[in-house]
Amino acid sequence: MAEEIEKYTKYETARILGARALQISMGAPFLVKLNEADLENIKYNPVEIAKIEMKEGLIPITVKRPMPLSEEYTRLKEKAKAKEAS
């Protein structure tokens, strides 16, 4: 990718974290490896687990941004790969 990928807006971040936290609270498996001590540290809080997953770039959620003539789709994993390449 030749162009610099922007960060998510605060609204997109809130939506991604909320959606992933809901999935975790409903029993979805964690996408990061957390030991018992880490889970006790964050008090088994699904929002904190979602934040850790987002920081690692592991959340499988796509953001759809409407553009004037088209639509742009961005996956969180693509952003993580772009960071590693930089």
Order of alpha helices (4+ residues) and beta strands (2+ residues): alpha-alpha-alpha-beta-beta-alpha
